[in-house]
């Protein structure tokens, strides 16, 4: 079939999208719960609402029957009972719609495998290419890649190569406090802050034994989301539109759990952050659509460090959409149509569960909502 773009928006042809959110959409073997469920549901509801606004896009998606009723949005939902049903529907819909997008963590190669599955089924994948996802998902490999390219990033070692006191001491410049995290984790899962030798000796590896170690850097935790339009068939990043610098809120319980953020950031100048993010993304062929970058701005530094590149939709979307309106959702899938027109004079405070509060010229609480729902069983 002909793959439509948004160039015809406003005409008689309405493009279609199959949108799969991994946690809510049925890919969890057990009934999903916890922070990833809350964040996944918030992103799914927000993006779907923006896409279907004013009838701009026909959206089809799956919903895990174990979670109860699907969100009240004008989305063509297919209820599924688990991973087999969700993957069957993904493969069935891929050649039937104009584009396919998944909201999924990189953990265990999940997001990469979904991209491959869509492409093999004859669909048009709207996200980053599998090779870009694979590079960004591997935090150890990505850190080495960025360092070799001269991009400021955190020094990173695999746990098995880390030398503690008694075997040469901490690496130069690392300090006494460490951050240990899964090599391919997402959503602040499995992160531990280890303070000094005693805690290091008491620390136990996670279930996979595939952790990395980084120095704990005092500074501001920030994020920057961008829209990337690939340049040519080689997948080189072309147009990179920054959506605005955001402040991250992390828990103080030693787990650095993600609790939401605020945007636009007023404490730190956006220009150095945008410059370092552009330099990082330019080294990763295959990026496309919405990409989120996690940053740390060390105390006294002139620019931030790039911590992670998330080749997918991130929770901060629930905040950015308030500034840019429903058109941002369409630009996530069709980044070539993005036009920067962010609201002025408003500060957006958002939680990981999707609750958004506006401060500044407008004071309100924004809730995800919809008017009707169409549901089908497989």
N, C-alpha and C positions, 0 to 999 in steps of 0.2 A: 504494500500500500504506500501511497505518497506520504512522506513525513512532513506534516504541516509545522510551520513556525508561527510565532505571534505576529508576524507582519500583517496577517489578515484580521487581527483583532478589530472589532467594530464592524466587520462584515458579516456575511452569512455563514462562514465556516468557523466552527469552534474547535480548537485543538483539544486533544485528549491526553490524559496522563494517568499512568498507574503508579500509585504512591504506596510504598510498603514501609511501615515503621516496624522494625524488628521486634520490639518488646511487646507492643500492643497488637501487632499484626499476626501473631501466632508462631513466631520462630523459637520461642522458649519451650524446652521439653516439659518443664513444670510450670504451674501457674505463676506468672511473673509477679514480682513485688519489689518494694524498695525504691531507692533513689533513681535507678535507671528507668523504672516504670514511670515514675512521676515526670522525669525529664522527657522521656519518649512521648508520653501522652500529651504533654504541653506543646512539644514541637509539632506533633502530628496535627493537633487541633488548630494551632496557629497557622501553619502553612496551608492546610486544606481550606481553612476559612478564607484566606487571602486569595487562593487560586480560584475558588468558585464565586468570589465576589462579583456581582454584576454579570454573572454567567460567562465570565471570560474563558474558563477552562472546564472541561468535563473531567472530573476526578473519580477514579475508581480505586478502591483500597480493600484490604482485608482487616478483619477485627477478630481478636481472640474471644471465642464464645465464653471462655472461662472468666472473663472480666465483666460480664453482664452486657448491658445495652451499649451500642456504639454511640459516639458523640452525635448530638443532634445537629448535623450539618447536611447540606444537600450533596452528599457524596454517595456514590453507588457502592455500598458496603457488601462484601461477601464474608459471611461468618465462617470461621474455620476452627478446628479443634486442636490444632497443633502444627508442628513444622511441616509435616507431609502435605497437609492441605494448603498451607501458605505458599510453599514452594511450587505446588502444582498450579495454583492460581497465578503466581508470578510468571511461570513459563507459558501459561495459556494466554495471559493478557499481553505479554511482551510484544508479539508481532501484530497485535490488534490495535494498539494505541500509538500515538505519535511519539511519546517519550516515556521513559520509565525512570523513577528515582526512588532510592531507598534511604531511609534514615536508620542507620545502624552503627553500632560500635565497631571499631577495627579489631577488637579482641578475637584471637583465634582465627584470624583471616576471614571473619564473617563478611564484612563489607566488600572485600576483594572478591570473595566467592560469589556474592550476589551480582556484582558487576559482570563477572565472567558468564554467569548463568543467563543473564539477560541478553548479552551479546550473542551467545551461542544459540539462543532461542529466536534470534532474528529481530530483537528489539533495539531501539535507540536509547542507549544509556545516557542519562542527563548529568551524571556526576563525573568525578575524576576517573581517569583511566585506571585499570587494575594495577599497572606498574607504579603509578604515582601513589595509589593507596598503600601498596606493599611497602614502599620506601618510608612513607610518613607513619605507618603503623608501627614500624620497628624503631623504637626510641633510641636504641644503641646505634643502629645503622644510620639513622637520620642525624644524630649528633655528630658522628664522624664525617658524614657527608657535608654538613654545614660548616664544620670546622675547617675541612679541607678547602672549601670554597671561600674561606675568609669571612664567613658570616658569624657575628658574635653570638655564641651559644654557651650552654652550660657544659663543663667538662663531665664526661660520663664514662663509667666503667662497668663491666659486668661484675656481679657479686664475686664470682670465682677468682677474679683478678685483683680485687681490692685488697690493698695491704694496710692493715691496721697497725697500731703501736706494737712494738716488739718484733715487727718484720720490716722495719724501715720507716715507720711513722705514717701519718696521714700524707697524702700527696701535697706538694707545696701549694699553699694558698687556699686549701680547702677549709680550714678551720675545724672545730671539734664536732659540729653538728652536721648530720648527713640526712639526705632524703633517699629512701629506698622505695622503689616502685616496680610494678610489673613491666617487662620490656615491651609488651603490646597492650597495656591496659588502657581503659577509657573511663571517663566520668569520675575521676578521683578514686577509682576502685583499687584497693590493695596498697595504698600509700602509707608509709610510716616515716615519722621523723625520729631519728636516733641521735641522742645527745651523749657524746663522749664514749670512752672505751667500755665502761660498765654496761651501758645499754646496748652497745654493739655486740659484746660477748653474749648478752642475754637474748639478742634478736634471733628469731627463728624464721627461716625462709618460708615463702608461701607454698601453696599446693603444687605449683608448677616448677618451683625452683629456678625460675627464669627471670630473676630480678636484676635491676641495674641500680647503681649507686651514683648519687650526685651530691655536690656540696650544697648545704642550705645557704641561700643567699638572702641577706636582709635587704628588703626593698619592697616596692609596690608590685602587687600582682595585677596584671593588666591583660586585656585581650583585644584583638583587632580582627574583625571579620572583613572579608573582601569578596568581590565577585570577579571571577576570572573568565575571560573569553579566550579560548585557545587560538593560537596563531598558526594557521596552516595544518597540513596533515601530520606533521611530526609531533604535534601536541605541545609545542613550546608555548609558555604563557605569553599571551599578547596583552590585551587590555586588562589592567588590574585596577578595579575601582574600590577604594577603601570606604567602608561604611561608617567609620568613626571609632575612636579609641574608647574602650570601656574599662571601668575598674571592676575587678573581681572581688567577691567576698568569699573567704575561705574559713573553714572552722578552725578553732584554736584548741582542738582536743588532741593534737598530734597526728591527725589523719589528713589535714588539709582538704577536707571534703568541700566540694563546690556548693555554695549556698545562693548564688545569683550574682548580680552585679548592678552597676549604675553606668549610664551613658547619657550624653557624651562626657568624657572625663575632663574635668576642669583643673585638676591638680598638676597634670603633666602635659607638656606640649605635644600635639599629635605628629608634627612633622618628622622628628627623629624616629618615632615608632613606625610611621608609614614607610620611611626610607629603608629601615632595616628589614621590615617585612617584605618589601618589594625585592630587596637583594636576595632574601632567602627563597622566595617563591620563584624567582627567575632561574634558580638552579634545579628546579624539579619539573621536568617535562611531564605532561599529561594531566596537569591540574585543570579543573573546569568547574564553573558554577560557584557555589558558596563554599568558601574555605575559611576556617577559623584558626587564628594563631594565638597561642598563649605566650605571654611575655613576662619577664621580671625586669623591673627597672631598679638596679642596685643603688643604694644610697650614695650620692655624690657623683654618679656616672652621668655622662652626657647623652647616653642613649640606652635603650633597653637591650636585654638578651632575648633571643628566640628560644623558647623552651620546647614547644611542640607545634607541629602543623597538623591540624585536623582536617582531613580531606572529605568533609561532609558538613551537613547542617549541624550547628551547635545550639545549645540552649539559649545563647544570647540572641538568637533570632527573635524570641518573644519580646525583647526590648527594641531591637532595630525596626521591627515592623510597625511599632507605634510612631517612630519618627518618619518612616518613608511611606506608610500606607500599604494597601493591598498590592500595589504594583510591584513591591519588593518580592512577593511570593512568585510572581510570574518571572521575575528576573533571576530567581534561584534556578529555575528550570531553563529559561531562555536568557542567559546573561547578556546576550548581544543587544537586548532592548532596554537595558538599564539606563535611567535618566536620573541624575542626582538632584533631589529636591527635598532634602530633609527639613523637618519642622524646626523652627527657631524658638529660642526662649523656653524650651521645655527640657526638664531633666527626667529621665526614665529610670526608675528603680524596679528591678525585676528579681523574682525568686526562681529557684530551680524548678519549682512546681508549676510555673507559668503565671503566677499572680504578678500584676504590673501596677505600679503606682506612679502617677505623673506629678512632678513638682515644678514649680516655676509659674509660667503664665496660666497653666491649667492644673487643677487639683482634682484627681479622680482616680478611681480604681477600675482597671480594665479587666473584664472577664471574657474567656472564650465562650462563644454561644452560637447557636444556629437555630433555624426555624423548622426544618423538616429533615427527614432521613428516609432514604430508600435502602432497603436491605434485601439481599438475596442469599439463599443457601446454595452451597456447591452441589 
